[in-house]
Amino acid sequence: MKTRLLCPWMLALGLMLSTLLPSPVSAQGILLSPDETRLPWPIPTPRPNPRPNLSYAIENLDLNIDIDDQIAKVQLTQVFVNHSSSTIETSFVFPLAASPSELTFLVDGKQYAGEMLTADEARKIYDSYVRKNRDPALLEWIGYGLYKTSVFPIPAGQSRTVTLKYRQLASKLFPVRNENLYELRLPMLGAKFSDRPLKQLSISLNLKTTEPTKNVYVNGYDTTITRIDEHHVRINYLKENVVPGSDFCLFYDTGEGMLKTQALSVKPVANEDGYFLLLAAPKVDVDQSEITRKSIVFVIDRSGSMSGKKIEQARQALLFCLNHLNENDLFNIIAYDTEIELFENEMQNVNEQSRESARKFVERVVDGGSTNINAALTKAVSMMPDNGNPGYVVFLTDGLPTAGETKEAAIASNVKQANAQHARIFSFGVGYDVNSRLLDRLSREHNGLSEYVRPNEDLEGAVSRFYAGIAAPVMTDVSITLIGENGQDPVVTRMYPSGKFDVFAGQQIIIAGRYRHPVSGKAIVTGLVNGQKKTFEFPITLTSDKNSRSQDAFVAQLWATRRVGELIDLIDLEGKKSELMDELVLLAKKHGIITPYTSFLADDSVQLNASLDLHRQTISESLSELSIVAGESAVNQRFAKQDLAKSINAPMSAPSGNVQYYDYKTNQQVTMESVRQLTDRTYFRKDGKWIDANLKDEQVASAKKIVAYSDDYFELASTSETVRKALSTGEAILIEVDEIVYEIVYE
């Protein structure tokens, strides 16, 4: 069969099409042209020799997916614009691991024919392009078949709306365990080969299942997940001016019962710890009798600095919470400035009369006076009844403690002493004039969470969304233990969230941890349901395969992200201990989790394998910024720390793989031009080469050199997806494969 060479435009059209099979998939599309043979370079990557002035871009990309149990119906619509001065005669291809069903390809509503090429036929196209153009962009796609359409024109200056429709089965993971865990993976990185970012990327997914849907997890994208009912979930994503930096990946499972857990695991190195992601979700629709009775005290700041819009938003947020209390709950309200004022002297049962009285109390709250945090919080936690039910304090402040006890350590100590019933404290810092370290300390020591609402952000919305999440506890004081089928201990360490936690109706619990020994066994979940101890057991497998799926590398990344947040929190609250700073440096190098405190590693003059003593001195200076407890910088640092520690996704890289981090000084994302995360490996650019961060100096010095585009180069590329991902960057790189270090050189 005659194959056409690749055009200079982009690899983007089929970027969102997944075969949804258990094997790895790749579905970025390519435009083929008989006249041109080049592809554009990725947007963020500067190159010394500019290519011809050819311009072709995607304006909009809309993906609609309907999943009925395991059958996914996909419709992809893209608007392509030809910015060049000549007509493009092109066909469209995209790689597939297997043929989908009912596939239809349309250009401006007109259907075009297509054919499937085998993996061997597709390989000829990929190899031909890479060898002829000396550009390895397609190496990642080796190993897949190819669907190719007939030729259609795109006139200069005009656009074409391209639509692709097909059906495919979602992958069923762990089929030997007879579990209903499914995966939908949509490779997105083809969009980086556009000459400009997408104007708009939208994803709309409807999931309907016969059995109740339990765990729903999306990696890599800040999606909105809405549970319509037990059998119906909607997922939406919308962003403008974007270049996707990672695959869109959905996991979901089904089953009966109050609680369901699933686990994903990855073990990149045989003699090192593995990483797991455990998902736990209760059923969505719960009866009133299944909701645990809670005690809750709302503590609202009414000091003079809360005047105007802030106090009004605080009132509205509190009214929302009152309107959504459960009938069996106990509650109270404390308004504080210099003095504290209680709604009632004792906790109140929720009924229409108490609600109406509480609304009137809230409407009478006016600003004025100083800020007596110590008195307000010690009173709030001391009011919790000893009835075995969970207690919560929702604490709102916009200022530093200026009345009563004002010392941070003394306030924290007093609250801990008064909290005999172990109430959880959830803090909201409003604006920049708060002691953010105090709020973090209170939340950490009392098993809660601190959030920050910056000036001009919606306080009412933040508090209302938070309360909606904790309104209906179904299981409290939850702990999880992992054991093997013969009782063997996998030695699980650094599990986040750590300690005991609560599970709420409709909430997704995402636990990341590390394990030493692989097991096939069970997860034992223990907690209180309406004050009664309950235990649930679920099968679990922690892999022993050092060649586990490269697309699951995000599991290790997510764990490392949470651990970095935890380390910064410990340093913030306990001081700059050498072992904490050393681990922060090691995680930055191993997993590419860069923060403003470790960004010095990207400096070309910094030796990666320098002693920790040298690194410790530099990081200690950066961490001194944590001594600032109030102001914009202080709030931004605590916001970033919490965002890492509570993250539900691995950090998003730039399309080239370059690592990004949040800079608290500028309140912006920063792209590290000299640090890349490619699958499960981190590379630093040193002396003009990308070097695997795990390599020692002696390994770098003795690396076996391979010339790019030689036979040895293509043989190396065939070893694994991890290697192909590294080589596809098209730059000098040192990589370890089966304990041998190779240096790719370009002549």
Disulfide bonds with the S-S distance in Angstrom:
none
